């Protein structure tokens, strides 16, 4: 099964893609990206799962009804909840990366009956860290840079803030698909919205550890084997896994390992989902 669809939700219309067959696997992208960030990962999973990937509200093809405003994790979580309700009644597998992992954590805490297993890959939820105040101040500085100096300067400061500045990104093991390339082309158009209305509310989210521990959903934190402890998202994942009392699952590559090493990443993701 393959289809591109839309779903009307309060304040926006969500664009989503359905591929494959089998149990439902919802994939949530992060930051200014959209469903196409998973374009080279999805084909390695569609023989076992019905894979649904979507553009978060305000990004790319998921358009807002009115003027842009801050989008908090609860709103994103409710969007994912409504999308899952549209797709069926059974609990789903969920994979989210970066800001998408934060959305997944919100979904699993507030709508636990819809989630069978959540794999949250390197969520940037630095409020779980001992230096939470410095983390929140860093996000505010990125926002201030955006307001005063614009997108380019803010994104440079953002990379420094999250620990990615100076890091060599692992190149893809295969040429990116046309769909992936189209997605990269759309990201630039999402940066203003991300910096103005998404970065602070989503990265400032504090996961509800008690709800995640007590709920029926199995929650697995993921980290990249090429990520380092100078990166906030990696440190957040390790710290949250410790709070949940479960060791993090190790995935191939760095923060974007599902792009650079998609086939290997898919194999590990399938293994983690089945084991959980």
N, C-alpha and C positions, 0 to 999 in steps of 0.2 A: 504494500500500500504506500502511495506517495501522494501528498497533497499539500498545497499552500492555502492557509485559511486565515480568517480574522475572527476575533471575539470582542464584542462590545462589553466594556467594563466601566464602572463609574469614572468619568473624567478622561477616558482614553479608549482607543481601539487597539487591541493587541494583534500583532501579526505572528503566526506560528506555522511551523512546518511539521508534517507527519511523514515518517519514513519507516519502512520495515514491518515486521510482524512479530508477535509474541507479547510478553508482559510489558507494560508501559514503563518507559524510562524518560523522565522529564529532564532536560538539560538547560541550565540557567547560566547565561553568560554574564560577565562582570564589566564594570566600568563603562566606557563609551562603546563597547563592542556590541555585536548583535548575533543572531543565530548562526551567521556564516562563520563565526570563529570556530565552530565545531564541524565545519563542512568536511574536513579531511579525517575527522575522528568517526563521524557517524557511519560511514560505509563499513567500518570494521565491526559494527554492532547490530546492524539491521537484520542479520540472519538469526538473531536471538531475541531481539527486543523491538517493540514499536517505539521508535525514538521520536520524541517531540522536542524541538528546540524553538525558542521564541525570542523576539526582540523585546527587552524590557521597555516599559512605557517611556516615551520621550526619545528613545533611540531609533534611528533609521525609519523602519516601516511601521512602528507602533506609535501612532500619532496622538497628540493630546487634543482634547476638545476645545480648550481655551488657552489663555496665556500660561507660559511656563511658571511653575512654582516648585518649591522644595518637595522632593519625593522621599519620604521616610521609609524605613525598612518595613513597617507595618503595611504601608500601601503596596509596596512590592510583594510582600508576603500574601496579601489578599488577592493580588493579581494572579499569582501562582495558584492559589487556592481555587479561584474561579475557573482558571484554565483546566485544572485537574477535574473539577466538578463537571465541566463541559465534556471531558474525555471519557468519563466513566465513574463507576461507584467503587471500584477496587482500589486499595492502597497501591501507590506507585513507587517505583524506584526513582530516586532523584539524585542528580549530580549537578553541583554548582561549583564554579571556580572563581576565586577572588571575590569581587562584590556579589557575584552570583551565589557563592557559598554562604555569604551573609544572608541573602534572601532565603536560601534553603534552610538555614538555621532558624530564621523567623517562622517560616512555614511549618517546620517540624515542631516548634514549640507551641504555636498558636492553632494549628490545624493538624494535630498529630495523627488523627485517624486516616488522613489521606496519604501518609508516607509509610512505606514498608521499610525502606533503607534510604538514608541520606548519606552520600559521600560529599563532604564539604572540603574542597581542595584549596588550601591556603587562604582562608578567609581573613581579610584585614580588619580584625576586630580587636584593636590594640588596647581597648579598655580592660581586657583580661590580664594585661601585663603589669609588672611592678612600676614601670615608667609610663603609666597611662596618661598622666598629665602632660608629659612631653609629647606623647603621640597626638593628643588632642590639639595641643598648641601648634604642632607641625601642620595639621590639617587646616587650622585657621590661617597660618602663614601662607599656605598654598592659595587659599581663597583670597587673601588680601593681595597677593601677587597678581592673581588673575584680575581683580578689580582695578588695580593700579597700573599694571604693565601688559595685560593681555594674555592670550592663550599660550603663545610660545614660551614666554618666560615662566608662566605658571606650570606648564608641563615639565619644563626643566627642573623647577623646584620640586615638583611632585616626585620625579624620579629620584632626586636626592633624598627627599623625605622618606620614601618607602624603602630605600636601600638598593635601588636598581641602577643608580647612576654609576657609570664606569664598568658595569657588569657586561660581559660579552654574552649576547643572546645566542643560544644554540641554533644554528641554521636547520631548516627542515631537512629531513632525510630524503624527501622526495619533493619535486616541484609542486608548489601550491596549486590547488584546483582553481578553475575559473571562478567558481562560487566564492572561494576563499579570497581571491584577489578582488572581486567585487565588494566583498565585505570590508576589506582593508580600505578600499576607496571611500566607503561611507563613514568610516570612523571619524575622519576630520570634521565632518558635519555635525558630529555628536559632542565634540569637545566642549563647546560653550555650555551646553546643557549639563554635561557631566560636572564641570568645574563650578558652575553657578548653583546647581540644584541637587546634585547627587552625592558628590564626594563627602561632604561633611555629614549629612544625615545618615548615610549608609555606613561609612567608616566609623562613625561615632556610636553605632549600635552595640549594646551590651547583651550578649546572648543570655537567655534565661536557662541557666545551667540546671536548676531544679526541675523545670518542665521537661528539658531534654533528657534528663536522667530518669524521670518517672514515667515518661510517655511511652507508648507502644512502639514508636519508631526506633529503629536501630540507627545510631549516629556514628559515623566513622569520619575522623579527620584525616585529610590527606596532605602529604608534603612531598616536594620534589627531591630526588636524590642529588640534584645539582643546585638546589637552593642552599642558602647559607643563613646563619643566625644574625647577620647584619640586616636582614630583610624583615620588616615588620610582619608581613603576611605569614612567613615561615614561623617566626617566633610566636605569633598569635595562635597558629594551628597547634603547635607543640604545647603551649600553655593551656589551651582549651581542652585538648585531649587529656591532659593531666587532670584537669578539673572533672572531666567526665569519667575518669578512671579507666580509659581505654587507650592503648598505644596507637599512635598515628600509623596509617598505612603509607608505605613509601612507593611513590610513582616515578616512572622514568622522566628525566629532564628537570627543568627548572619551573618557574612560576607558569610558564606557557608550554609545559611539556606536551600537552595534548595536541599542540600545533606541530612542534618540531619532531616529535616521536609518536605520531598518532597511532600506528599499528601496535607498538609495544604498550602504549598507554591504554589502549582499548582492551588489550589482553589482561592487564592488571586490574582495570576497572571491573571487567566481567568477573574476574576471580574474587575481588573484594565483595561485589554485590552478592554473588552466590554464597560466599562463605558467611556473610552476615545474615 
